[in-house]
Amino acid sequence: MADESFFERVYAVARLIPYGRVTSYGAIAKFIGAARSARMVGYAMNGSIEREDIAAHRVVNRNGLLTGKDHFCGSRIMEQLLESEGVEVENNQVKHFKTLFWDPSEELNREDFIQ
């Protein structure tokens, strides 16, 4: 995957976020070797909203806030998608964030993504 663009590496990780779990922009950035690029991961997620193969709703900020919600068609779509997977959201924040957090650095082999 070393030849792929930054966005494609982000999307490859985002496709693997398990149903009913969430991760953060920063966790993805760190995993793909661009630790200071959480904002760029956010841009990538914004560009993936229309893609059915990427669950952008599962990517939130480092505190579990639904900071990307305004990029979905409808003010509550991100929240509704998470809730349909059993993720509780209150005041635009994932409840039990630490329990539901999926860390790609712990779950995936980085060598498969970066060479």
N, C-alpha and C positions, 0 to 999 in steps of 0.2 A: 504494500500500500504506500510505499515511500513516494511514488510518483503522483499520487493523488493530491488534489488541492486541499487547502486547509478546511474548507467547508465540507468536502467529501469525507475527510477524516472525522470531522465532527458528526456528520450524518451516520457514518459507519458505527460509531459508538452509540449514538442516540437510538439507532435501530435495535440495540441490544438491551435497553433498559426494560427490565421485567414489568409485566402487567401489575398494576397496583403498587408500584414503587416509584420513587422520584430521585433525581440527582440534581446537581447544581451546574451552572455554567462553568464555575471555577474548577470543579472536579473533572469535567470533560477536558477543559483547557490543560490542566495539569497532566492528565493521563496521556494526551497526545503530544506532550513535550512543549507546550506553549503556556506555561503556568500564569503568565501575566496577560493572557488574552481572553479572559472571561467575557469581556464586552464583545469581542469578535465572535465568540460562541453564541452570544445573544443575537448578533446580526445573522448568523447562520440559521439559528432557530426561527427567527422572524421570516427568513426566506423559505422555510420549509413548511409553513403552516398549511399550505394547499396540498402538500405531498402526503398521500395516505400511508406510505411506507415508513414515515418518521413520526413518532409520537412526541411531537414538540411540547405537548401539554405536560409531559413528565419532567421537564427541565425547569427548575425554579432558581431563585437566588440562594445565596449561602445561608440565609435564615429561613428558607422555606416559603418566602413570599412569592406570589404569582405576579412577578414583575412583567412578564410577557403577555399578560391577559389582554391588553389593548390591541394586540396584533391579530387576535382571533376575530372572526366575524360574529360579533355579539359580545356584550360585556361580560357575560357569565359562561361562555362556551368552555374556556379552559377549566374553570371550576367544575362545570357539569361533566366534562370528560373525566376528570380525576375522580369525582364522586361516583361515576358509573363503574369505576374500577375498585370502589371501596375505600378510596382515599378521602378522609374527612378534611374539609376546608372550612375555616372560620375566619372572617374578616380578611379575606384574600391571603390566608396563610395556611399551609399544610399543618394539620394537627398531627402530633406524634412524628414530627419530621425526622428526628434522630433515629427512630425505629424503622421508618420507611425509607431512609436514605440508602441509595445504592451507590457504592463507590467503585467506579470502573477500575481504579488502581488495585483494589482488593479482589475484584471478580474476573478480570480479564488479563490476558498475557500481553503486556505492552509490546513485546517483540513482533506480534502479529500486526501491529498498527504503525510502528516506527522502525525504520531501518537505518 
